[in-house]
Amino acid sequence: MAVRQGSLDLALTWDGKQIVAAAVVSTRPQVASLLRAWPAAGLSDRVCHLFGICRQAQAAAAALCVRSARGERLAPGALDELALPVALETISEHLCHLLIAWPTLLADPLRPPRVAVCGDWRRRLRAVADRQSAATVAAELVGWLDEAELPSPGDDSPRAATVPLLPLLPAAEWEGMVAVDDFALRPTLAGEAAETGALARQAGEATITGLLAAGRRLQARLQARVLELRWLAAALADPPRLSALVDACPVHAGVGLARVETARGSLLHRVELAGDGVAHYLMVAPTEWNFHPQGAFVREISGCPATSRRAAQAAAERLALSLDPCVAFSCRFVDA
């Protein structure tokens, strides 16, 4: 059974002209604490059942870090097999975001949520069982993307302040950083908050570079998802490319660390084994990066012009959705 996922409380300080400041209060539970003393052999299944979303990514991260802790070497083909369900899940998450979440938030009667279309894609993705069926659905996805009308985020004024984009680091480079106190709750790179997700992964593409240069970060995030769908479709047709989504390393005997790329960004797991059980477990989810107290949401919404509470709330909701937290969020106002 999945655990209660918690939520994000987005507190906005508004002075009648702009959002002066913002704060994030998270009630996300620390699921890693539930895994202590759990048998290592059943860890991947246990992790999969604890989460309501990104289950395949969480399960893959758990499996990878346990294998690394045991000193197992994974052949490229084994990495491809682990990465395939992660890729299919990421495609599904991106499509739900584009076809349902954004149209629901924007509430444009001319562009309603496309629930049936999304459901059809999810059924096709769940039916993928081997390389041939993966290649078939990949070709169908590319053809659909060529014709699809995807959402625009509405008002996308340039952002006065941003955070750096998180680079795609191999698992081995994370070990020295995750040892910092409270890293799982407030992760930083070189002491700075950073943004993870499709935008960070696709930032080198010309379309994204242009949008970022113009300060249009909401549109850049949406466009990055579309580009990533194309990349994932190409990777489904060429399975060795999927291994870029997963990575792991042995830290030392009995300790392993894994990185898995999810729809929302980089997911980190680290395990310390004691015999056949878990002595300590750490998870760092993408939401902890993007909704860090000095992270992308707080930095970008602070100083955002808004002549009414309704406008302020709409701006905050659009920004939050563009960063795609893995739990529900709500906005409230505090006195300026």
C-alpha positions in Angstrom: 0.0 0.0 0.0 1.3 3.5 -0.9 2.1 5.8 2.0 0.4 9.2 2.4 2.3 11.5 0.1 1.8 14.8 1.9 1.6 18.1 0.1 3.3 21.5 -0.5 1.9 24.7 1.1 3.1 27.7 -1.0 2.9 30.8 1.1 2.8 34.1 -0.9 3.6 37.5 0.5 1.7 40.0 -1.8 1.8 43.8 -1.3 -1.0 44.7 -3.8 1.5 45.2 -6.7 3.7 42.1 -6.7 4.6 38.9 -4.9 7.2 40.2 -2.5 8.4 36.8 -1.2 7.4 33.2 -1.0 8.0 30.2 1.2 7.4 26.5 0.8 6.2 24.3 3.7 6.3 20.6 2.8 4.5 17.8 4.6 6.1 15.1 2.4 6.9 12.1 4.6 10.4 10.8 4.9 9.7 7.4 3.3 13.3 6.3 3.6 12.9 5.8 7.3 10.4 3.1 6.7 13.0 1.0 4.9 15.4 0.5 7.8 15.8 -3.2 8.8 13.9 -4.2 5.6 15.4 -7.2 3.8 17.6 -6.1 0.9 16.2 -8.9 -1.3 12.7 -7.4 -1.2 13.7 -3.7 -1.2 12.7 -2.9 -4.8 9.2 -4.4 -4.4 8.8 -2.6 -1.1 9.8 0.7 -2.5 7.5 0.3 -5.6 4.5 -0.3 -3.3 5.3 2.8 -1.1 4.8 5.3 -3.9 1.8 6.3 -5.8 3.7 7.9 -8.7 7.1 7.3 -10.3 7.0 3.7 -9.0 9.1 2.3 -11.7 11.8 4.9 -11.2 11.8 4.4 -7.5 12.0 0.6 -7.9 14.8 0.8 -10.4 16.8 3.1 -8.1 16.4 0.7 -5.1 17.4 -2.3 -7.2 20.5 -0.5 -8.6 21.8 0.8 -5.3 21.4 -2.7 -3.6 23.2 -4.4 -6.5 26.0 -1.8 -6.3 26.2 -2.2 -2.5 26.7 -5.9 -3.1 29.4 -5.2 -5.6 27.5 -6.6 -8.6 28.5 -5.4 -12.1 25.6 -4.8 -14.4 26.0 -5.5 -18.1 24.7 -2.9 -20.5 21.8 -5.1 -21.5 20.7 -5.4 -17.8 20.7 -1.6 -17.5 18.6 -1.4 -20.6 16.0 -3.7 -19.1 15.9 -1.7 -15.9 15.6 1.5 -17.8 12.8 0.5 -20.2 9.9 0.7 -17.6 11.4 4.0 -16.3 11.3 5.4 -19.9 7.7 4.2 -20.4 6.7 5.7 -17.1 8.4 9.0 -17.9 6.5 9.2 -21.3 3.2 8.6 -19.4 4.0 11.3 -16.9 4.9 13.8 -19.6 1.7 13.1 -21.5 -0.5 13.4 -18.4 1.2 16.7 -17.6 0.7 18.1 -21.2 -2.7 16.7 -21.9 -4.4 16.9 -18.5 -2.6 19.0 -15.9 -2.0 22.1 -17.9 -5.4 22.2 -19.6 -7.1 21.7 -16.2 -5.2 24.6 -14.7 -5.7 27.0 -17.6 -9.4 26.1 -17.8 -9.7 27.2 -21.4 -13.1 25.9 -22.7 -11.6 25.8 -26.2 -8.8 23.4 -25.1 -10.2 21.1 -22.4 -8.2 18.3 -20.8 -7.7 15.4 -23.2 -8.4 12.6 -20.7 -9.4 10.0 -23.2 -6.3 10.6 -25.4 -4.1 10.4 -22.4 -5.8 7.2 -21.2 -5.3 5.6 -24.6 -1.6 6.4 -24.6 -1.2 5.0 -21.1 -2.9 1.7 -22.2 -0.5 1.5 -25.1 2.5 2.1 -22.9 1.4 -0.5 -20.3 1.1 -3.0 -23.2 4.8 -2.7 -24.1 6.5 -6.0 -23.3 9.6 -6.3 -25.5 11.8 -4.4 -27.9 9.5 -4.9 -30.8 6.4 -3.5 -29.1 8.6 -0.7 -27.7 9.7 0.2 -31.2 6.1 0.2 -32.4 4.8 2.5 -29.8 7.8 4.8 -30.3 6.9 5.2 -34.0 3.3 5.9 -33.1 4.4 8.5 -30.5 6.6 10.4 -33.0 3.7 10.5 -35.5 1.3 11.8 -32.9 3.7 14.5 -31.7 4.1 15.7 -35.3 0.3 16.4 -35.3 -0.5 17.2 -31.7 -1.6 20.6 -30.4 0.0 21.0 -27.1 -0.7 23.7 -24.4 0.9 27.1 -23.9 1.4 28.3 -20.3 -0.3 31.6 -20.8 1.4 34.7 -19.3 5.2 33.9 -19.4 6.8 37.1 -18.3 10.6 37.1 -18.0 11.8 35.9 -14.5 13.9 38.4 -12.6 15.8 35.6 -10.7 16.5 32.0 -11.4 18.6 29.2 -10.1 21.2 27.1 -12.0 20.1 24.1 -13.9 21.2 20.8 -12.4 23.7 19.1 -14.7 23.4 15.4 -15.4 26.0 14.0 -13.0 27.1 10.3 -12.8 26.2 8.5 -9.6 29.8 8.4 -8.4 29.9 12.2 -8.2 27.0 12.4 -5.7 28.6 10.5 -2.9 30.5 13.4 -1.4 27.5 15.7 -1.6 24.7 13.5 -0.1 26.7 13.1 3.1 25.8 16.7 4.0 23.3 17.0 6.9 19.7 17.5 5.7 20.7 16.9 2.1 17.7 14.8 1.5 15.4 17.7 2.6 17.4 20.6 1.2 19.7 19.4 -1.6 22.3 21.8 -3.1 25.0 21.6 -5.7 28.2 23.4 -4.7 26.1 25.1 -2.0 23.5 26.4 -4.4 19.9 25.4 -5.0 19.3 24.1 -8.5 16.5 23.1 -10.9 16.2 19.5 -12.1 13.8 18.0 -14.7 13.3 18.0 -18.4 14.4 21.7 -18.8 17.8 20.9 -17.2 18.3 17.8 -19.4 17.2 19.6 -22.6 18.9 22.9 -22.0 21.4 22.5 -24.7 18.8 22.2 -27.5 18.6 25.4 -29.6 14.9 25.9 -29.0 15.3 25.8 -25.3 18.4 28.0 -25.4 16.4 30.6 -27.2 13.5 30.5 -24.7 15.9 30.7 -21.8 17.7 33.7 -23.3 14.3 35.4 -23.6 13.5 34.6 -20.0 10.5 32.5 -21.0 11.0 29.7 -18.5 7.5 28.4 -18.4 7.4 27.8 -22.1 10.9 26.4 -22.0 9.8 23.8 -19.5 6.8 22.8 -21.6 8.9 22.6 -24.8 11.6 20.6 -23.0 9.0 18.0 -22.2 8.0 17.7 -25.9 11.7 17.4 -26.9 12.2 14.8 -24.2 9.2 12.8 -25.5 10.9 12.7 -28.9 14.2 11.6 -27.3 12.5 8.9 -25.4 10.7 7.7 -28.5 14.1 7.5 -30.3 15.5 5.6 -27.3 12.7 3.1 -27.3 13.6 2.2 -30.8 17.3 2.0 -29.9 17.4 0.4 -26.4 21.1 1.0 -25.5 20.3 4.7 -25.4 18.0 4.1 -22.5 20.9 3.3 -20.2 21.5 7.1 -19.9 18.4 7.2 -17.6 20.0 5.0 -14.9 23.3 4.9 -13.2 24.8 3.4 -10.0 28.1 3.0 -8.2 29.5 1.1 -5.2 30.6 3.5 -2.6 32.4 0.8 -0.6 31.5 -2.6 0.7 27.8 -2.7 1.6 27.1 0.8 0.4 25.6 1.7 -3.0 24.3 4.9 -4.7 22.0 5.2 -7.7 20.7 7.9 -9.9 17.6 7.6 -12.0 16.2 10.2 -14.4 12.4 10.6 -13.9 9.9 12.9 -15.6 10.4 15.4 -12.8 14.2 15.2 -12.6 17.1 13.4 -11.0 16.2 10.9 -8.3 18.9 9.7 -5.9 18.9 6.6 -3.7 21.7 5.5 -1.3 21.7 2.4 0.8 23.9 1.0 3.6 23.5 -2.7 4.2 24.1 -4.6 7.4 24.1 -8.3 6.5 21.0 -9.0 4.5 19.1 -5.9 5.7 19.0 -2.2 5.3 20.9 -0.2 8.0 20.3 3.2 6.5 18.5 4.6 3.4 18.5 8.0 1.8 16.2 9.3 -1.0 16.4 12.7 -2.7 13.4 13.4 -4.9 13.2 16.1 -7.6 10.6 18.0 -5.7 13.2 18.7 -2.9 15.3 20.4 -5.5 12.7 22.5 -7.3 10.8 23.5 -4.1 13.9 24.0 -2.0 13.5 27.1 0.4 15.8 29.0 -2.0 14.9 27.0 -5.1 13.4 27.6 -8.5 9.8 28.2 -7.2 10.8 30.7 -4.5 13.3 32.5 -6.6 11.1 32.9 -9.7 7.9 33.8 -8.0 9.5 36.5 -5.7 9.1 39.9 -7.4 6.5 38.6 -9.9 4.1 41.5 -10.8 0.5 40.9 -9.7 -2.2 43.6 -9.4 -4.7 41.3 -7.6 -4.7 38.2 -5.4 -6.3 36.3 -8.2 -3.4 37.2 -10.6 -0.8 36.4 -7.9 -2.4 33.0 -7.3 -2.6 32.2 -11.0 1.1 33.1 -11.5 2.1 30.9 -8.5 0.0 28.0 -9.7 1.4 28.2 -13.3 5.0 28.3 -12.0 4.4 25.5 -9.5 2.9 23.3 -12.2 5.7 24.0 -14.6 8.1 22.6 -11.9 5.7 19.6 -11.5 5.9 18.6 -7.8 5.2 14.9 -7.1 2.6 15.9 -4.5 -0.4 18.2 -4.4 0.2 21.9 -3.8 -1.9 24.8 -2.6 -1.3 28.6 -2.4 -2.1 30.9 0.5 -1.4 34.5 1.2 0.4 36.1 4.1 0.5 39.7 5.1 3.1 41.9 3.4 
